[in-house]
Amino acid sequence: MAITITEILQQWADYGIFYYVLPFLLIFALVFAILQKIKIMGSEQEGRGINAVIALAVSLLSLQFDYVPLFFSVIFPKLGMGLAVLLVALILLGLFVDYNRYRGQMYIFLGIGGVTAGIVILSTLSDYSWWTGSFWHENLSAIVAGAIIIGFVAIVINSAKTPGHEGSMFKLIPGK
Protein backbone atom coordinates (compact mmCIF):
# COMPACT_ATOMS: atom_id res chain seq x y z
CA MET A 1 0.00 0.00 0.00
CA ALA A 2 1.28 3.45 -0.89
CA ILE A 3 1.96 5.98 1.80
CA THR A 4 0.64 9.47 1.08
CA ILE A 5 2.57 12.66 1.67
CA THR A 6 -0.01 13.58 4.32
CA GLU A 7 0.85 10.47 6.31
CA ILE A 8 4.57 11.14 6.00
CA LEU A 9 4.17 14.74 7.18
CA GLN A 10 1.97 13.58 10.04
CA GLN A 11 4.61 11.06 11.12
CA TRP A 12 7.23 13.79 11.04
CA ALA A 13 4.97 15.99 13.15
CA ASP A 14 4.49 13.08 15.59
CA TYR A 15 8.27 12.67 15.83
CA GLY A 16 8.69 16.38 16.61
CA ILE A 17 10.52 17.27 13.41
CA PHE A 18 8.49 20.47 12.90
CA TYR A 19 8.22 21.35 16.56
CA TYR A 20 11.81 20.82 17.70
CA VAL A 21 14.23 19.79 14.94
CA LEU A 22 13.49 22.49 12.34
CA PRO A 23 13.42 25.38 14.87
CA PHE A 24 16.66 24.04 16.35
CA LEU A 25 18.33 23.88 12.95
CA LEU A 26 17.10 27.34 11.97
CA ILE A 27 18.31 28.99 15.17
CA PHE A 28 21.61 27.10 15.09
CA ALA A 29 22.27 28.13 11.48
CA LEU A 30 21.42 31.78 12.11
CA VAL A 31 23.47 32.11 15.31
CA PHE A 32 26.42 30.25 13.81
CA ALA A 33 26.35 32.35 10.63
CA ILE A 34 26.18 35.59 12.61
CA LEU A 35 29.07 34.54 14.86
CA GLN A 36 31.14 33.49 11.85
CA LYS A 37 30.40 36.77 10.08
CA ILE A 38 31.32 39.08 12.97
CA LYS A 39 34.42 36.99 13.88
CA ILE A 40 34.09 37.74 17.59
CA MET A 41 36.14 34.66 18.51
CA GLY A 42 38.96 35.28 16.06
CA SER A 43 39.35 34.32 12.44
CA GLU A 44 36.92 32.00 10.70
CA GLN A 45 38.95 28.84 11.33
CA GLU A 46 40.08 29.70 14.87
CA GLY A 47 36.62 30.46 16.24
CA ARG A 48 34.67 27.84 14.32
CA GLY A 49 34.44 25.33 17.18
CA ILE A 50 33.61 27.95 19.79
CA ASN A 51 30.99 29.46 17.50
CA ALA A 52 29.44 26.02 17.00
CA VAL A 53 29.26 25.44 20.76
CA ILE A 54 27.67 28.85 21.34
CA ALA A 55 25.18 28.27 18.52
CA LEU A 56 24.37 24.82 19.88
CA ALA A 57 23.80 26.18 23.39
CA VAL A 58 21.62 29.05 22.20
CA SER A 59 19.59 26.71 19.97
CA LEU A 60 18.97 24.19 22.73
CA LEU A 61 18.19 26.86 25.33
CA SER A 62 15.70 28.53 23.00
CA LEU A 63 13.69 25.30 22.76
CA GLN A 64 13.61 24.76 26.51
CA PHE A 65 10.19 26.26 27.34
CA ASP A 66 8.23 25.85 24.08
CA TYR A 67 8.02 29.61 23.37
CA VAL A 68 10.07 29.39 20.19
CA PRO A 69 8.33 26.33 18.68
CA LEU A 70 4.93 27.87 19.40
CA PHE A 71 5.99 31.21 17.91
CA PHE A 72 7.38 29.48 14.82
CA SER A 73 4.20 27.44 14.43
CA VAL A 74 2.24 30.71 14.36
CA ILE A 75 4.49 32.97 12.29
CA PHE A 76 5.59 30.69 9.44
CA PRO A 77 2.11 29.85 8.10
CA LYS A 78 1.35 33.58 8.13
CA LEU A 79 4.68 34.24 6.44
CA GLY A 80 3.65 31.83 3.69
CA MET A 81 0.43 33.77 3.17
CA GLY A 82 2.38 37.03 3.12
CA LEU A 83 4.74 35.67 0.48
CA ALA A 84 1.74 34.61 -1.59
CA VAL A 85 0.40 38.19 -1.39
CA LEU A 86 3.79 39.54 -2.50
CA LEU A 87 3.87 37.10 -5.41
CA VAL A 88 0.41 38.20 -6.54
CA ALA A 89 1.45 41.87 -6.19
CA LEU A 90 4.57 41.21 -8.25
CA ILE A 91 2.55 39.50 -10.97
CA LEU A 92 -0.03 42.31 -11.06
CA LEU A 93 2.69 44.97 -11.04
CA GLY A 94 4.38 43.23 -13.96
CA LEU A 95 1.05 43.09 -15.78
CA PHE A 96 0.33 46.80 -15.56
CA VAL A 97 3.74 48.51 -15.39
CA ASP A 98 6.36 48.53 -18.13
CA TYR A 99 9.67 47.88 -16.36
CA ASN A 100 11.70 48.98 -19.37
CA ARG A 101 10.01 52.34 -19.65
CA TYR A 102 9.35 53.62 -16.11
CA ARG A 103 11.20 53.73 -12.83
CA GLY A 104 9.56 53.53 -9.43
CA GLN A 105 8.12 50.02 -9.40
CA MET A 106 10.57 49.15 -6.66
CA TYR A 107 8.92 51.68 -4.34
CA ILE A 108 5.48 50.23 -4.96
CA PHE A 109 6.72 46.71 -4.28
CA LEU A 110 8.63 47.92 -1.23
CA GLY A 111 5.45 49.53 0.11
CA ILE A 112 3.39 46.41 -0.51
CA GLY A 113 6.10 44.28 1.11
CA GLY A 114 6.33 46.57 4.12
CA VAL A 115 2.58 46.55 4.67
CA THR A 116 2.47 42.76 4.24
CA ALA A 117 5.37 42.27 6.67
CA GLY A 118 3.67 44.55 9.17
CA ILE A 119 0.41 42.64 8.92
CA VAL A 120 2.18 39.28 9.31
CA ILE A 121 4.13 40.44 12.35
CA LEU A 122 1.21 42.21 14.01
CA SER A 123 -1.19 39.32 13.43
CA THR A 124 1.39 36.90 14.83
CA LEU A 125 1.98 39.02 17.89
CA SER A 126 -1.78 39.34 18.43
CA ASP A 127 -1.77 35.68 19.46
CA TYR A 128 0.27 36.58 22.56
CA SER A 129 -1.15 38.21 25.68
CA TRP A 130 1.22 41.20 25.86
CA TRP A 131 -0.09 42.40 22.52
CA THR A 132 -3.61 42.77 23.85
CA GLY A 133 -2.51 44.74 26.91
CA SER A 134 -3.54 48.29 27.74
CA PHE A 135 -0.42 49.88 26.19
CA TRP A 136 -1.74 49.56 22.65
CA HIS A 137 -5.24 50.74 23.56
CA GLU A 138 -3.88 53.81 25.34
CA ASN A 139 -1.22 54.77 22.77
CA LEU A 140 -2.58 53.60 19.41
CA SER A 141 -3.58 57.08 18.24
CA ALA A 142 -0.12 58.47 19.09
CA ILE A 143 1.59 55.60 17.28
CA VAL A 144 -0.54 56.07 14.16
CA ALA A 145 -0.01 59.85 14.24
CA GLY A 146 3.75 59.36 14.59
CA ALA A 147 3.82 56.92 11.68
CA ILE A 148 1.84 59.35 9.51
CA ILE A 149 4.18 62.21 10.38
CA ILE A 150 7.28 60.13 9.67
CA GLY A 151 5.77 58.97 6.37
CA PHE A 152 4.88 62.54 5.41
CA VAL A 153 8.38 63.80 6.23
CA ALA A 154 9.92 60.95 4.19
CA ILE A 155 7.70 61.81 1.21
CA VAL A 156 8.58 65.50 1.44
CA ILE A 157 12.30 64.81 1.71
CA ASN A 158 12.33 62.32 -1.17
CA SER A 159 10.15 64.40 -3.46
CA ALA A 160 12.26 67.55 -3.19
CA LYS A 161 13.69 68.51 -6.56
CA THR A 162 17.45 68.37 -6.81
CA PRO A 163 19.46 69.68 -9.72
CA GLY A 164 19.34 67.23 -12.60
CA HIS A 165 16.54 65.10 -11.14
CA GLU A 166 12.81 65.19 -11.69
CA GLY A 167 10.51 65.15 -8.67
CA SER A 168 8.32 62.36 -10.00
CA MET A 169 8.67 58.79 -8.83
CA PHE A 170 7.64 57.48 -12.26
CA LYS A 171 10.23 58.95 -14.60
CA LEU A 172 10.75 57.95 -18.17
CA ILE A 173 14.05 56.21 -18.74
CA PRO A 174 15.95 58.30 -21.30
CA GLY A 175 16.09 56.82 -24.78
CA LYS A 176 13.19 54.36 -24.33
Beta strands, then each sheet from edge to edge (+ up, - down):
end
